[in-house]
Amino acid sequence: MIDRARFQPYALTMQVELTPEQNSFVSLGIREGRFRDSDEAVRQTLALWEKRERIRIELMASLDLAEQSLEAGEGETYTSDTLHTLVASVQKLGMTRLAGQ
């Protein structure tokens, strides 16, 4: 999990200049009722960006752990024969889970 202390609430006011295309896009969102105003549009956009960044950081950390695991010899080697067995077992597990829903 990501340390949320790194992502502090915004304490500073920032002025951002949008391109004409971005302005049109925000205006459309306001006209269609998705946002009250441009500030809300920017806040929602930043919230989505933060969420995506957290996910990206977690993924990168997972990949680092996987790489360390492989370097420590903890990985498994698959051949074309064992890969078919792995695929079949994953398919069987998936079908079992779907049937249980």
C-alpha positions as CSV (number, residue, x, y, z in Angstrom):
1,M,0.0,0.0,0.0
2,I,1.2,3.5,-0.7
3,D,2.1,5.8,2.2
4,R,-0.7,8.4,2.0
5,A,1.5,10.9,3.9
6,R,3.3,11.6,0.6
7,F,0.0,12.8,-0.9
8,Q,-1.0,15.8,1.3
9,P,-4.1,17.9,0.6
10,Y,-3.3,20.9,-1.5
11,A,-2.5,23.9,0.7
12,L,-1.4,26.3,-2.1
13,T,-3.5,28.0,-4.7
14,M,-2.2,27.4,-8.2
15,Q,-3.2,29.2,-11.4
16,V,-3.2,26.9,-14.5
17,E,-3.6,28.1,-18.1
18,L,-5.5,25.6,-20.3
19,T,-5.2,25.3,-24.0
20,P,-8.3,26.4,-26.0
21,E,-9.1,22.7,-26.6
22,Q,-8.9,22.0,-22.9
23,N,-11.1,25.0,-22.1
24,S,-13.7,23.8,-24.6
25,F,-13.6,20.3,-23.1
26,V,-14.2,21.7,-19.6
27,S,-16.9,24.0,-20.8
28,L,-18.7,21.1,-22.4
29,G,-18.5,19.2,-19.2
30,I,-20.0,22.1,-17.3
31,R,-22.8,22.6,-19.9
32,E,-23.6,18.9,-19.7
33,G,-23.8,19.0,-15.9
34,R,-20.8,16.8,-15.1
35,F,-19.1,19.7,-13.3
36,R,-20.4,22.8,-11.5
37,D,-17.5,24.9,-12.6
38,S,-13.9,24.7,-14.0
39,D,-12.5,24.4,-10.5
40,E,-14.5,21.3,-9.9
41,A,-13.4,19.9,-13.2
42,V,-9.7,20.4,-12.3
43,R,-10.2,19.0,-8.8
44,Q,-11.8,15.8,-10.2
45,T,-9.1,15.5,-12.9
46,L,-6.3,15.8,-10.2
47,A,-8.1,13.3,-8.0
48,L,-8.1,10.8,-10.9
49,W,-4.5,11.5,-11.7
50,E,-3.5,10.9,-8.0
51,K,-5.5,7.6,-8.0
52,R,-3.7,6.5,-11.2
53,E,-0.3,7.6,-9.8
54,R,-0.9,5.5,-6.6
55,I,-1.8,2.5,-8.7
56,R,1.2,3.0,-10.9
57,I,3.5,3.3,-7.9
58,E,2.1,0.2,-6.3
59,L,2.5,-1.7,-9.6
60,M,6.1,-0.6,-9.9
61,A,6.7,-1.7,-6.3
62,S,5.2,-5.1,-7.1
63,L,7.3,-5.4,-10.2
64,D,10.4,-4.6,-8.1
65,L,9.5,-7.3,-5.6
66,A,8.9,-9.8,-8.4
67,E,12.3,-9.0,-9.9
68,Q,14.0,-9.4,-6.6
69,S,12.3,-12.7,-6.1
70,L,13.5,-13.9,-9.5
71,E,17.0,-12.7,-8.8
72,A,16.9,-14.7,-5.6
73,G,16.1,-17.9,-7.5
74,E,12.5,-18.0,-6.3
75,G,10.9,-18.1,-9.8
76,E,9.7,-21.0,-11.8
77,T,10.8,-22.1,-15.2
78,Y,8.2,-23.0,-17.7
79,T,8.6,-25.1,-20.9
80,S,5.9,-25.4,-23.6
81,D,4.7,-28.6,-21.8
82,T,4.5,-27.1,-18.3
83,L,3.0,-23.9,-19.7
84,H,0.1,-25.8,-21.1
85,T,-0.4,-27.4,-17.7
86,L,-0.4,-24.0,-16.0
87,V,-2.9,-22.6,-18.5
88,A,-5.2,-25.5,-18.0
89,S,-5.1,-25.2,-14.2
90,V,-5.8,-21.4,-14.4
91,Q,-8.7,-22.0,-16.8
92,K,-10.1,-24.7,-14.5
93,L,-9.8,-22.4,-11.4
94,G,-11.5,-19.6,-13.3
95,M,-14.3,-21.8,-14.4
96,T,-14.8,-23.1,-10.8
97,R,-14.9,-19.5,-9.5
98,L,-17.4,-18.5,-12.2
99,A,-19.6,-21.4,-11.4
100,G,-19.6,-20.5,-7.8
101,Q,-21.0,-17.0,-8.4
